[in-house]
């Protein structure tokens, strides 16, 4: 009988197998698509008495304007929309992309209308995905762009990326996709909706996907400042003058390696292959996950919406099997995996011992294509089980902006520019 890890690797590898080749390359161009911005979607919790932070914004018959920061330069762009987890069609009536003149007020300039198979609108069935046609618009990495989507009058919302660390906008009723002014956009929210990738045509496709939990998602980083560690890594790469590597952030706050959550999305073991495949040009994945698996078993049950369900107890050995499954599946899909050590979280002794055992295996097990020692970068030299004070956002788990910058600096230079697996 095959082990659970082997079965897991087999299943994920099947999902990672290359799909249809259509739209892999820009028509009439030797370049290929590379994701320059991305996010991971998660289902919205269900219930009649949800806490305010899980209330769905009203989108029916309105225009949603989202601010994105591509991490590659380009002159040809493609948007990817997803109706994952949807139970009704996604009714895109009109979509525009424009340079954001002022990301804080939704003002735009240099507007370009988006088409889908030559048509100005698109309807995605429940669970459906769709790329836009190639869009001739010059984008500059690190600059803000607004994607404005006018949706139909019956549109419902079933999924989002909840912790975007970025203010986005919803208009008053009506089509305001082409508005240069932000006056109609009176509702502000900090989620991402439907748009899961912005890809750029480039002759040297190579993207790094940072994938994991809230520490990759950038929880407690400064709002609207792009201070998450993948943002800092993208700036570090740009500073070298290299055009070869984009960075996309596929972290989900609260996510676990082995267990789903009603609030924090599918386990990474379930979403890993799908989310990577949704980002064209990814050659390397930096994986940082496991601290929530260690912690959530000890969380007390909560009445109403219990986001920590199931309170699954795990062992270091089970986490290691999970990592091995991810690595094997990624390798079969031609993707390198760099494993990040679990960062200090002021854990009680039993959980700290488990974190230590996992980190020891990550450092010495030799299963991945490289190790990013986030633990060493963030720990307090005087108390290694805790975050260095200057790197602590205040909750003793999530780094500050300075801590996230230190995480980006911890990625070994030699691993940044290598695309071949050893």
C-alpha positions as CSV (number, residue, x, y, z in Angstrom):
1,X,0.0,0.0,0.0
2,X,1.3,3.4,-0.9
3,X,1.9,5.9,1.8
4,X,-0.3,9.0,2.3
5,X,2.5,11.2,1.1
6,X,3.0,9.2,-2.1
7,X,-0.8,9.2,-2.8
8,X,-0.8,13.0,-2.2
9,X,2.1,13.5,-4.5
10,X,0.4,11.5,-7.2
11,X,-2.8,13.4,-7.0
12,X,-1.3,16.8,-6.9
13,X,1.1,15.9,-9.8
14,X,-1.9,15.0,-11.9
15,X,-3.4,18.4,-11.3
16,X,-0.1,20.1,-12.1
17,X,0.2,18.3,-15.5
18,X,0.3,20.8,-18.4
19,X,-3.1,21.8,-19.7
20,X,-4.2,22.9,-23.2
21,X,-1.5,24.9,-24.9
22,X,-4.0,27.5,-26.4
23,X,-3.1,31.0,-25.3
24,X,0.2,29.9,-23.8
25,X,2.0,32.4,-26.1
26,X,1.0,35.8,-27.4
27,X,-0.2,35.5,-31.0
28,X,2.3,36.6,-33.5
29,X,5.0,37.0,-30.9
30,X,8.0,34.9,-29.8
31,X,7.4,36.0,-26.2
32,X,5.4,34.0,-23.7
33,X,3.0,35.0,-21.0
34,X,4.4,35.5,-17.5
35,X,2.3,36.4,-14.5
36,X,3.4,39.8,-13.2
37,X,0.7,40.1,-10.5
38,X,-1.4,37.4,-8.9
39,X,-3.6,36.5,-6.0
40,X,-5.2,33.3,-4.6
41,X,-9.0,33.2,-4.2
42,X,-10.9,31.7,-1.3
43,X,-14.6,31.0,-0.6
44,X,-16.5,33.5,1.5
45,X,-17.9,31.9,4.7
46,X,-21.6,31.1,4.7
47,X,-24.0,32.0,7.5
48,X,-26.7,34.4,8.6
49,X,-24.9,36.1,11.5
50,X,-21.3,36.5,10.2
51,X,-18.9,38.9,11.9
52,X,-18.7,42.2,10.0
53,X,-15.3,41.4,8.5
54,X,-16.9,38.6,6.6
55,X,-19.8,40.6,5.1
56,X,-19.9,40.6,1.3
57,X,-19.7,44.0,-0.3
58,X,-22.7,44.8,-2.6
59,X,-21.5,44.5,-6.2
60,X,-24.6,43.8,-8.3
61,X,-24.9,46.3,-11.2
62,X,-21.8,48.2,-10.0
63,X,-18.3,48.6,-11.1
64,X,-15.4,47.2,-9.1
65,X,-12.0,49.0,-9.5
66,X,-9.0,47.1,-8.2
67,X,-5.5,48.4,-7.9
68,X,-2.6,46.1,-9.0
69,X,1.1,46.5,-9.1
70,X,2.8,44.4,-11.8
71,X,6.3,43.2,-11.2
72,X,7.4,43.1,-14.8
73,X,7.6,45.7,-17.6
74,X,5.7,45.0,-20.8
75,X,3.7,46.4,-23.7
76,X,1.2,43.5,-24.0
77,X,-0.9,42.4,-21.1
78,X,-3.5,39.7,-20.4
79,X,-6.0,39.6,-17.5
80,X,-7.3,36.3,-16.0
81,X,-10.7,36.2,-14.3
82,X,-12.0,33.4,-12.2
83,X,-15.4,32.4,-11.0
84,X,-13.9,29.7,-8.7
85,X,-16.3,28.8,-5.9
86,X,-19.1,30.7,-7.7
87,X,-22.6,29.2,-7.8
88,X,-24.0,31.7,-10.4
89,X,-22.3,33.0,-13.6
90,X,-19.8,35.9,-13.4
91,X,-21.3,38.5,-15.7
92,X,-18.6,40.8,-16.9
93,X,-20.4,43.5,-18.8
94,X,-17.4,45.8,-19.5
95,X,-13.8,45.8,-18.3
96,X,-11.1,48.5,-18.5
97,X,-7.4,48.7,-17.5
98,X,-5.7,52.0,-16.9
99,X,-2.7,53.5,-15.2
100,X,-3.8,54.6,-11.7
101,X,-3.2,58.3,-11.5
102,X,-4.0,58.2,-7.7
103,X,-4.5,54.8,-6.2
104,X,-5.9,56.4,-3.0
105,X,-8.8,58.0,-4.9
106,X,-9.4,55.6,-7.8
107,X,-8.4,58.3,-10.4
108,X,-7.0,56.9,-13.7
109,X,-5.5,57.9,-17.0
110,X,-4.6,56.2,-20.3
111,X,-7.7,54.0,-20.2
112,X,-7.9,50.8,-22.4
113,X,-11.0,48.7,-23.0
114,X,-10.6,44.9,-22.5
115,X,-12.1,42.3,-24.8
116,X,-12.8,38.6,-24.5
117,X,-12.6,36.6,-27.8
118,X,-13.2,39.8,-29.6
119,X,-16.3,40.7,-27.6
120,X,-16.6,43.5,-25.0
121,X,-18.2,41.2,-22.4
122,X,-17.9,37.8,-20.9
123,X,-19.9,35.3,-18.9
124,X,-18.1,32.7,-16.8
125,X,-20.1,29.8,-15.5
126,X,-19.7,28.6,-11.9
127,X,-16.1,27.4,-11.5
128,X,-15.1,28.9,-14.8
129,X,-11.9,30.7,-15.7
130,X,-11.1,33.1,-18.6
131,X,-8.3,35.0,-20.1
132,X,-8.9,38.4,-21.8
133,X,-7.6,39.0,-25.2
134,X,-4.1,40.5,-25.3
135,X,-4.2,44.2,-24.4
136,X,-1.8,46.7,-26.0
137,X,-0.9,48.8,-23.0
138,X,2.5,49.7,-21.6
139,X,3.0,48.7,-18.0
140,X,5.9,49.5,-15.7
141,X,6.8,47.2,-12.9
142,X,6.1,48.7,-9.5
143,X,3.5,51.2,-10.9
144,X,-0.2,51.1,-10.0
145,X,-2.8,50.0,-12.5
146,X,-6.6,50.0,-12.1
147,X,-8.7,47.2,-13.5
148,X,-12.4,48.2,-13.5
149,X,-15.1,45.6,-14.0
150,X,-18.7,46.5,-14.5
151,X,-20.9,43.5,-13.6
152,X,-24.5,42.6,-14.3
153,X,-27.5,43.5,-12.1
154,X,-27.9,40.0,-10.6
155,X,-24.2,39.5,-9.8
156,X,-23.5,37.7,-6.5
157,X,-20.2,37.2,-4.7
158,X,-19.0,33.9,-3.5
159,X,-15.2,34.2,-3.4
160,X,-12.6,36.8,-2.7
161,X,-9.0,37.2,-1.5
162,X,-9.8,38.6,1.9
163,X,-6.6,40.3,3.1
164,X,-5.4,42.3,0.1
165,X,-3.5,44.9,2.1
166,X,-4.7,47.2,-0.6
167,X,-7.7,49.5,-0.8
168,X,-10.0,48.7,-3.8
169,X,-13.2,50.4,-4.8
170,X,-16.8,49.8,-5.6
171,X,-18.9,52.4,-7.5
172,X,-22.4,53.6,-7.0
173,X,-24.8,51.6,-9.3
174,X,-24.0,51.8,-13.0
175,X,-21.2,51.4,-15.4
176,X,-18.2,53.5,-14.4
177,X,-15.5,51.3,-15.9
178,X,-14.2,54.1,-18.2
179,X,-14.5,56.9,-15.6
180,X,-11.2,58.8,-15.2
181,X,-12.5,60.3,-12.0
182,X,-12.9,58.3,-8.8
183,X,-16.0,60.3,-7.8
184,X,-18.4,57.4,-8.4
185,X,-16.3,55.0,-6.3
186,X,-17.7,55.7,-2.8
187,X,-17.2,52.2,-1.3
188,X,-13.7,51.1,-0.2
189,X,-12.8,47.6,0.7
190,X,-9.6,45.5,1.2
191,X,-10.4,42.4,-0.7
192,X,-9.6,41.2,-4.3
193,X,-12.5,39.9,-6.5
194,X,-12.5,37.7,-9.6
195,X,-9.2,39.0,-11.0
196,X,-6.5,36.4,-10.2
197,X,-3.6,37.2,-12.6
198,X,-2.2,40.0,-14.7
199,X,0.3,38.5,-17.2
200,X,2.8,40.3,-19.4
201,X,4.3,39.1,-22.7
202,X,8.1,38.7,-22.2
203,X,10.8,36.8,-24.1
204,X,12.3,35.4,-20.9
205,X,9.3,34.0,-18.9
206,X,10.2,33.3,-15.3
207,X,8.0,34.1,-12.3
208,X,8.5,33.3,-8.6
209,X,5.3,32.3,-6.7
210,X,5.4,33.0,-3.0
211,X,2.7,30.7,-1.6
212,X,1.6,30.0,2.0
213,X,-0.2,31.6,4.8
214,X,-0.7,35.1,6.4
215,X,3.1,35.7,6.7
216,X,3.3,35.5,2.9
217,X,0.0,37.3,2.5
218,X,1.4,40.2,4.5
219,X,-0.9,40.4,7.5
220,X,-0.2,43.5,9.6
221,X,2.0,45.1,6.9
222,X,1.2,48.8,6.1
223,X,-2.0,49.2,4.0
224,X,-1.4,50.4,0.4
225,X,2.4,50.5,0.9
226,X,3.3,47.1,-0.7
227,X,5.4,46.1,2.3
228,X,4.8,42.3,2.2
229,X,7.9,40.2,1.8
230,X,7.1,39.2,-1.8
231,X,6.8,42.9,-2.6
232,X,10.2,43.6,-1.1
233,X,11.6,40.6,-3.0
234,X,10.3,42.0,-6.3
235,X,11.9,45.3,-5.5
236,X,15.2,43.6,-4.7
237,X,15.1,41.7,-8.0
238,X,14.3,45.0,-9.9
239,X,17.2,46.7,-8.2
240,X,19.6,44.2,-9.8
241,X,18.5,45.3,-13.3
242,X,17.2,41.8,-14.1
243,X,14.1,41.6,-16.3
244,X,13.8,37.8,-15.9
245,X,11.8,37.3,-12.7
246,X,8.4,38.4,-11.6
247,X,7.0,37.8,-8.1
248,X,3.4,36.9,-7.4
249,X,1.9,36.5,-4.0
250,X,-0.4,33.5,-3.5
251,X,-0.5,33.6,0.3
252,X,-3.8,33.3,2.1
253,X,-4.1,34.5,5.7
254,X,-5.0,31.6,8.1
255,X,-4.2,29.0,5.5
256,X,-3.0,25.6,6.5
257,X,-1.0,22.9,4.8
258,X,-3.2,19.9,5.6
259,X,-6.7,21.2,6.6
260,X,-9.3,23.3,5.0
261,X,-11.1,26.2,6.9
262,X,-14.5,27.8,6.5
263,X,-12.7,31.2,6.6
264,X,-9.1,30.6,5.4
265,X,-9.6,28.7,2.2
266,X,-8.7,25.2,1.0
267,X,-5.6,23.6,2.5
268,X,-2.4,24.3,0.5
269,X,-2.3,20.6,-0.2
270,X,-5.5,21.0,-2.2
271,X,-5.0,24.4,-3.8
272,X,-1.2,24.3,-4.5
273,X,-1.3,22.9,-8.0
274,X,-4.3,24.8,-9.2
275,X,-3.1,28.2,-7.9
276,X,0.4,27.7,-9.4
277,X,-1.1,26.6,-12.8
278,X,-3.2,29.8,-12.7
279,X,0.0,31.9,-12.9
280,X,1.7,31.5,-16.3
281,X,5.5,31.4,-16.4
282,X,6.0,30.3,-12.8
283,X,9.4,28.4,-12.5
284,X,9.9,28.6,-8.8
285,X,7.7,28.4,-5.7
286,X,8.7,29.6,-2.3
287,X,6.6,27.7,0.2
288,X,6.1,29.0,3.8
289,X,3.3,27.3,5.7
290,X,2.7,25.1,8.7
291,X,2.5,27.4,11.7
292,X,-1.4,27.4,11.6
293,X,-1.4,23.6,11.4
294,X,0.6,23.6,14.6
295,X,-1.5,26.2,16.3
296,X,-5.1,25.6,15.4
297,X,-5.6,22.3,17.2
298,X,-5.1,24.2,20.5
299,X,-7.6,27.0,19.7
300,X,-10.8,26.9,21.7
301,X,-14.0,26.2,19.8
302,X,-15.9,29.4,19.1
303,X,-19.7,29.8,18.8
304,X,-21.1,30.8,15.5
305,X,-18.4,31.0,12.9
306,X,-15.4,29.0,14.1
307,X,-12.7,29.8,11.5
308,X,-10.2,27.4,13.1
309,X,-12.4,24.3,12.3
310,X,-11.4,21.6,12.1
311,X,-9.1,21.8,15.1
312,X,-6.9,19.1,13.6
313,X,-3.9,17.9,15.7
314,X,-0.9,17.3,13.5
315,X,2.6,15.9,14.0
316,X,5.9,17.1,12.6
317,X,6.0,13.9,10.6
318,X,2.6,14.7,9.0
319,X,3.7,18.1,8.0
320,X,6.9,16.7,6.5
321,X,4.8,14.3,4.5
322,X,2.8,17.2,3.3
323,X,5.9,19.2,2.2
324,X,7.2,16.1,0.4
325,X,4.0,15.8,-1.5
326,X,4.2,19.4,-2.6
327,X,7.8,19.1,-3.7
328,X,7.2,15.9,-5.7
329,X,4.2,17.3,-7.5
330,X,5.9,20.6,-8.3
331,X,8.9,18.7,-9.7
332,X,6.7,16.7,-12.0
333,X,5.3,20.0,-13.2
334,X,8.8,21.4,-13.8
335,X,8.7,23.9,-10.9
336,X,11.5,24.3,-8.4
337,X,10.5,24.5,-4.7
338,X,12.3,26.5,-2.1
339,X,11.1,25.7,1.4
340,X,11.0,28.4,4.1
341,X,11.6,27.7,7.7
342,X,8.7,28.4,10.1
343,X,9.2,31.7,11.8
344,X,9.2,32.3,15.6
345,X,5.7,32.6,17.1
346,X,6.2,32.6,20.9
347,X,4.7,29.1,21.1
348,X,4.3,27.0,24.2
349,X,6.9,24.3,24.6
350,X,5.1,21.3,22.9
351,X,4.3,23.4,19.8
352,X,7.8,25.0,19.8
353,X,9.3,21.5,19.7
354,X,7.2,20.7,16.7
355,X,8.3,23.9,14.9
356,X,11.9,23.1,15.7
357,X,11.6,19.5,14.3
358,X,10.0,20.8,11.1
359,X,12.7,23.4,10.7
360,X,15.4,20.9,11.3
361,X,14.0,18.7,8.5
362,X,13.6,21.7,6.1
363,X,17.3,22.7,6.7
364,X,18.8,19.2,6.5
365,X,16.3,16.9,4.7
366,X,17.5,17.8,1.2
367,X,14.1,17.3,-0.3
368,X,13.7,20.8,-1.7
369,X,15.7,22.7,-4.3
370,X,16.8,25.2,-1.7
371,X,16.1,26.6,1.8
372,X,15.1,30.1,2.7
373,X,15.9,30.4,6.4
374,X,13.2,32.9,7.4
375,X,13.5,31.7,11.0
376,X,17.1,32.7,11.2
377,X,16.3,36.1,9.6
378,X,13.6,37.0,12.1
379,X,14.4,35.4,15.5
380,X,15.6,37.3,18.5
381,X,19.3,36.3,19.1
382,X,18.6,36.7,22.9
383,X,15.4,34.5,22.7
384,X,15.2,32.5,19.4
385,X,11.7,31.3,20.1
386,X,10.5,34.9,19.6
387,X,10.6,37.5,16.9
388,X,13.3,40.1,17.1
389,X,11.5,43.1,18.7
390,X,12.1,45.4,15.7
391,X,10.6,42.8,13.4
392,X,7.5,42.1,15.5
393,X,4.3,43.8,14.3
394,X,2.9,43.5,17.9
395,X,1.1,40.2,17.9
396,X,4.4,38.1,18.2
397,X,3.5,36.1,15.1
398,X,3.4,38.5,12.1
399,X,6.4,40.6,11.1
400,X,6.5,44.3,10.9
401,X,7.4,46.1,7.7
402,X,11.0,45.8,8.7
403,X,10.6,42.1,9.4
404,X,9.1,41.5,6.0
405,X,12.0,43.3,4.4
406,X,14.4,41.1,6.3
407,X,12.5,38.1,5.0
408,X,13.0,39.2,1.4
409,X,16.7,39.8,2.1
410,X,16.9,36.2,3.4
411,X,16.2,34.6,0.0
412,X,19.7,33.5,-1.2
413,X,20.9,35.5,-4.2
414,X,22.0,32.3,-6.0
415,X,18.5,30.9,-5.8
416,X,16.8,34.0,-7.2
417,X,18.2,33.7,-10.7
418,X,18.4,30.0,-11.1
419,X,15.6,28.4,-13.0
420,X,16.9,24.9,-13.4
421,X,16.3,22.2,-10.8
422,X,19.4,20.5,-9.5
